[in-house]
């Protein structure tokens, strides 16, 4: 008899780590060297929509050679700050135990982004097989791997 608690159609959790994302953002705002340690992250690596917008503001400031801190990031966010909230921005900074090791948090963010991108790519291939635009052959599942 099948396990009644098992839902074969349930989607597994999407890979992300909001604490790691917040650690990277807060580290960039409190330690001038942290940004260089957290490279090469892209805004799309962040799962949280507000996290992406904060990182985009950090990148814009960095691109113009401006200092990066809570005040400059809040100013750069402009109207988006009303949606994100100054309290949220303050909390991620005050909850950061230390920016030391921010490169490891950045690595977690990167790894989760790569896993999400892989899931998206494979999901597209599965959809293509279902709708007939990608032929279902014995080789299809092995694409990119040795048999």
Secondary structure, 3 states (H helix, E strand, C coil): CCCCCCCCCCCCCCCCCHHHHHHHHHHHHHCCCHHHHCCCCCHHHCCCHHHHHHHHHHHHHHHCCCCCCHHHHHHHHCCHHHHHCHHHHHHHHHCCCCCCCHHHHHHHHHHHHHHHHHHHHHHHHHHHHHHCCCCCCCCHHHCCCCC
